Amino acid sequence: MSDFYILWENQTANMVGDFDTEEDVYAFLRRNVAEFGRDAVSTLLLVRARNDDDSDVTDEEFVAEGSDLVDRALADLPSVSSSRRAGDNRSA
């Protein structure tokens, strides 16, 4: 099983993109805030997804949305999933 991140536009339910790491998402958000402003990304929602060996998504976990998500990206806060994985002995 492997984890990845999906960024959704919350008002339209359109997928913005998928990312290998949460840090990749935050870098994407920082670039967009710098270019288009904070409001341009304020309606986004981030989930951590897990897929099985057949590449089917088997689990999704909410990470953050809206201003909380933007704040995390701009502050480069430690992620919920990273802190949870720090004590996880399973291999990724």
Stockholm file with secondary structure:
# STOCKHOLM 1.0

chainA/1-92         MSDFYILWENQTANMVGDFDTEEDVYAFLRRNVAEFGRDAVSTLLLVRARNDDDSDVTDEEFVAEGSDLVDRALADLPSVSSSRRAGDNRSA
#=GR chainA/1-92 SS CEEEEEEEETTTTEEEEEESSHHHHHHHHHHHHHHHCGGGGTTEEEEEEEECTTSCEEEEEEEEEHHHHHHHHHHTCCCHHHHHHHTCCSCC
#=GC SS_cons        CEEEEEEEETTTTEEEEEESSHHHHHHHHHHHHHHHCGGGGTTEEEEEEEECTTSCEEEEEEEEEHHHHHHHHHHTCCCHHHHHHHTCCSCC
//
